[in-house]
Amino acid sequence: MSNQVVLTVTPSVLEEMKHYYHSNSTPKVPQGGVFTAKTAGCTITAYKSGKVMFQGTGAAGEASRWGSAPSAAAKPKKTTGYEPPAGISSMSIIGSDEVGTGDFFGPITVVAAYVEKEQIPLLRELGVRDSKGLADEQISAIAKQLLPIVTYSLLSLSNEKYNELQQGGKNQGELKALLHNKAIGNVLEKIHPKKPEGILIDQFVQPDTYYKYLGKQKAVHRENVYFSIKGESVHLAVAAASILARYAFVQKFEELSRKAGFTLPKGAGSQVDQAAAKLIRMHGEASLKEFAKLHFANTDKAKRYLK
């Protein structure tokens, strides 16, 4: 009898999985499904609810890329223990967020930002909110005003390094966890001896999996750390981090476009496939490692355009 593992993942992880398994996807998708894919020894079926089913002799190994399934004997937990406390929106905290994970071109960029409670009214006045709802021009204007106001750490993982680490066995979730933990540590050092009342990470994976990814790190930050999906709506520190990350990402994106010789599109749609094919024609296939995340399905699609 074949093995079966079921995971529940966040929307961002579900999107990452969709990219990861794109080249293995099958046309038959069940009602309520996002994708179905087949690898050696395993069939993966993902649903809009966030449930992902792994079936086959390789189910356990394939599922372990993305997290741990709850024990069948264990009672279901109502909470993770990492939910933000009541009133966190008015506290002095470090917020952490990332951008660029779903874009074929451009680096993953993570920012952790410390916002003191006295600064919250000013940030509201500046128009700080989730960067996804802001145009690049608005991002730039707000970010320039934020830079001298908040204490922050910005980490950008170049495409070359990303591809090296990903090909070495690290999945995107693990890389994001490492970047978040490092950025948070940098901010804690900058504000020392002051201590934040909390640390809020915009949740991209289950907290237990996040800490599993950080298991071998020397400095893992656990004190008063909370996780929340859509963290930018919970505290403006996450929204500020989101804006600063997007600002840096856009700047790097423009730099890559200049190197490419044409404007690179964001996202991972069909226009990206065509742009990648153009990039290969102009600069050679080897150039992609500097511009893109090679494991995305866009790489193979671009090559097919050239045939």
Secondary structure as UniProt FT lines:
FT   STRAND          4..8
FT   HELIX           11..20
FT   HELIX           22..24
FT   STRAND          25..26
FT   TURN            31..32
FT   STRAND          33..39
FT   TURN            40..41
FT   STRAND          42..47
FT   TURN            48..49
FT   STRAND          51..55
FT   TURN            57..58
FT   HELIX           59..63
FT   TURN            64..66
FT   TURN            72..73
FT   TURN            86..87
FT   HELIX           88..90
FT   STRAND          93..99
FT   TURN            101..102
FT   STRAND          108..115
FT   HELIX           117..119
FT   HELIX           120..126
FT   HELIX           131..133
FT   HELIX           136..146
FT   TURN            147..149
FT   STRAND          151..157
FT   HELIX           159..167
FT   TURN            168..169
FT   HELIX           172..191
FT   TURN            192..193
FT   STRAND          198..202
FT   HELIX           207..213
FT   TURN            214..216
FT   TURN            223..224
FT   STRAND          225..228
FT   TURN            229..230
FT   HELIX           231..233
FT   HELIX           236..260
FT   HELIX           270..283
FT   HELIX           285..287
FT   HELIX           288..291
FT   TURN            294..295
FT   HELIX           298..305
//
